[in-house]
Amino acid sequence: MFDRIFNTSKPKVFCIGFGKTGTTTIQRVLKDFNYKMGHQEKGELLVFDWYKRDFKNIINLCKTADAFQDVPFSLPFTFMALDQQFKHAQFILTERDTPEQWYDSLTKFHSKLWSDGDKPPTANELKNAKYRYQGYAYDSFKLLYNTSDDDLYNKEQLISVYNGHNAMVKDYFKSRPEKLLVINVSQKNDYFRLCKFLNKSPIREDFPWENKT
């Protein structure tokens, strides 16, 4: 199903922040340091495995590269299975300045992709969106946020899921703080904190901000 097993001495690195928190920027930094990134499409198509809390195929995919980000690695509970499987893995939780900033970025990005660039997409627009397969955007969104079709981007619900995930991650690793780095890519000093966490010498002065909204 996946590529051949990838042998490396590097600890696995998992970026477990939600989309629109700077995960593409972290991917750029990891590539700068010659981490082989996991196949994003193959990962995203495992969203139903994640929903069933069946992590077998997700773990198998992790054996094909050094580092991984976005779905399903950024979803609640996945990090727990990864931590149990990969004892030396490192985890990076990316956050925005405020939950509201994250929500605004997400809705703006989805509107540009799948709606009129002004309002968040409707359920029908997500069902017709062609990404991975037609309707994937709708399926994955509903599995994570569990909102109703007539109020798909309910701000209170989305922010509750976002905050809940971040709080769960921090609580899970509270007895092992060396395993988790919490960063904000809008903070210049956090680039140097990330380099230290990865035990790498900085090659930039700040984060390369990718995919900005």
N, C-alpha and C positions, 0 to 999 in steps of 0.2 A: 504493500500500500504506500509506503514511504521510501525515501532514498535509503541507500545503504547506511549502515551505522557509521557515525562520524566519530573518530577517535581523537581526543584532545586532552591535554593536561589542564586546560583552563577550567575553573569552576563554572558551572552554568550560571548565566545571568538572566533574570526574569524581570522585565519592566511590567509592573502590575497595577499601574495607574489607569484610570478610565481614559478612553479616547478623548481628545481635545484637552489634554493636560500636558502636552509636550512629549508624547511618546515617540513621535517621528524625529524630534530633535535628539532624544536619547539614542535612537537607532543610528543617527548620523555620528554621534560621538563613539558609539560602540564600533561602528565600521572604521572610524579613524584609528582605533586601536586594534584593528584586524580581527575582531570577533566575527565569526561566521553567523549571519542572522538566519533564523528559521524561515521556512517557506510560509509567507503570510496567508496565501489563499488556502493552502492545505489546513492551516490552523483554523481559519475562520469557518471552514466547512465542518468543523468538529463541534459547532455550537450546540447541536442536539445531544451529542455525547455529554457535553458539559451540563446541559439541562437535566439529564438523567443521573448526573453525578457519577458517570462512568468515565474514569480518567485513563483507562488503559491505552487508547489510541493517542491521547494527548501526550502521555508519557513516552510512548514509542516515537512520536514525532520529535520529542525533545532529544532523542538520541542521534539526531541527524545534523545538529548544529550546536553552536556555543551559546547563543543568546536569542531571546524571544520577547515579543511585545504584542500588544493589542489582543483581540479575541483569539482564543479563549483564555489566554494567560492573564489578561487584565480583569477577568470576571470573578465575582465572589466565589470563594471556596477552592478555586483552582490552586492558589498559592499553597494551601495546606497540603494538598496531594503532592505537589512538586517538592515541598520542603521535606516531606517524609521519604520521597523517592531519591532525591539528590541531596545528600547530607551536607555537602560543601557549597551548595548553591547560594548565590547572593540575590537579594531582592531590592528593587528600586520602586518606590511609590512616588509618583509624580502628582502634584496638586496645583491648582490655580490659587490666585490670591484669595478668592472667596468662592463659595458654591454657586453664587449667582453669576459670577464671571464665567465659570465653567458652563452653566446652563445656557447663557447667552451665546457662548462660542459654539456649543453643540447645535443649537437650533439654527443659528446663522449658517453653519456649515452644511447642515442637512437641507436647509432651504435652497442654498446655492446648487447642491447636487441634484435634488429631486423635486423641487417646487419652483416658486416664482422668484426666489431670491429675496423675498420680503417676509412671508409667513412660513411657519413650520409646515412640513408636508402633511397632507391628510393620509388617512389609512389607505385609501385607494391609490394615492401617489406612491406610497411605499410598496404596496402590493404589485404595482406595475414597474417599479424601479428595477433596472437591469444591473445588478451587481452580484457577482458570483453565480447567481441564477435569478430569474425574475421572481421577485417576492422575498429574496433573502433578507433585504433590509427590513421588511416588515416582520418576518419570522424572528430574526435575532433581536429586534427591538422589543417585541412583545415578550419574548422569553426572559429578557433581563428586567424590563421595567413594569410589565404586567398592568399597563394602563388600558383604559377603554378606548375603543375605536373613535368615539366622538370627542375624546379629549386626550389624544395620543401623547401629546407633549405636556401633560399636566406638570406644572412647575414644582408643586409641592411633592409629588410622587417621585419625580426624577431626582430632585435634590435629596430626598430621603434615601433613595437607593445609593446615590453617590456618597453621601455622608456615612451611611451605614457600612459601605465597603471600606472606606478609608479608616473608620474607627475599628472595624474588625481586624484589618491588617495590623494596625498599631498594637492592638490588644494581644493579638496572637504572638507577636515577636517581642513583647515587652520584657520578657526574661532573657532574651538573646538579642540585644540591640545591635550587636556586631553583624547580624545577618541582614538588617534592613537599613536602607537609606531613604529618608523622606526629603524630597527636594522640590523646588519651584524653578522652572527654567527661566523665569523672568528675573531671577536673582543671580547676578553675576558671580558672586562668591560660591554659589552652589555648583558651578562648573568645577571649581577646584576641589570642593568636597566630593564630587563624583569621582574625579581622578584619584583622589586619595583612597576612596572606597574600593576602587578597582585596582589600586596599587600601580597606577600609571602616571607618568610624567605629563603634565599639561602640554598641549601643542597649540592651544589657542588662548585668547584672553577672555573669552566668554562663550556661551552656547551658540552654535549655529542654529538660529531659529528657523525651523522648517515647517511648512504647511500651516502658516500662521492665520488664525481667525480670532 
